[in-house]
Amino acid sequence: MEIPMTKMVLMATAFSKNSMMGMVIVALVCMGIPFIALAYMKTKTGAKITSFLKGLLFYALFAFGVSGLINIILLGGLSLSSVLNRSIHPVYYALYGAVLAGIIEETGKFIGLKYMMKKTPDKQNALLFGLGHGGLEALAYGSSLFMGNFVLALLVNSLGVDEYFNKLGITGEKLVEQKNNLAALMAIPTSEYVSYGIERMFLLALQISLTILVFMAVNNRKLKPLFPIAILIHIIAYLPSYLNNMELLNLTFNLLITGGICVIAAAYVYRIYHQINDDGTIVSKKS
């Protein structure tokens, strides 16, 4: 998830200390929370760390590998790049991104939980699988992104804007574009970094919650519809973020909508998690 870059003409001469502190805090939160949660869940439930690692693996395989391949096929081979051009059709591009992510990522969870968790087929390990899945997303689009921005800020502040671009050796339109991007990054207030960090934690909770829904679909023939429901919730919850990236929805509404969906989904799954058997089947009611 990238931070939208607004075109600017004027630019500051350096990143502020508050902005740089915001980058570091968000990066540390996105990196630390998944591993703190891992330590807590493992101690509390006795689940295997391998389940967490499998979640990491399947996120990487499907969110990066399969999605990347589909993008190559659709945008390159089938020549849909004009229809899904982010500059010309930003709404289509946002919808495409949200739908593709929802289908691919939840399918990855389904396959992983069905075929790679046979030695640990219980809800506790499914929980860690979901934490690994969402944890890698938080690392990739939270920690790595903001640490990268922090390193960039250090370079620019130490060298100066002009010297930084001289070192890059770029000229012409590309130089103007890069300066505009840097100006936009410098202009982002600290409050927005905090908002992006909160959003990432909401989405981490959602990824774990949707994993439990998929886990129940895998283990209950009658609950198979939970799989497409998980896909639909994923699409709806992530669409505001994609629209925000396209500058079609402001950050406040993005956070409110995404946060609301994530909280409702997490609260519902938390309740049913304690009502299902360890294998994900529904507890039979005694007459």
Secondary structure, DSSP 8 states (H G I E B T S, - for coil): --------S---SS--HHHHHHHHHHHHHHHHHHHHHHHHHHHHH---HHHHHHHHHHHIIIIIIIHHHHHIIIIIIT--TTTT-TTT-HHHHHHHHHHHHHHHHHHHHHHHHHHS-TTS-SHHHHHHHHHHHHHHHHIIIIIHHHHHHHHHHHHHHHH-HHHHHHHHT--HHHHHHHHHHHHHHHH--HHHHHHHHHHHHHHHHHHHHHHHHHHHHHH-GGGTTHHHHHHHHHHHHHHHHHHHHTTSS-HHHHHHHHHHHHHHHHHHHHHHHTTB-TTS-B-----
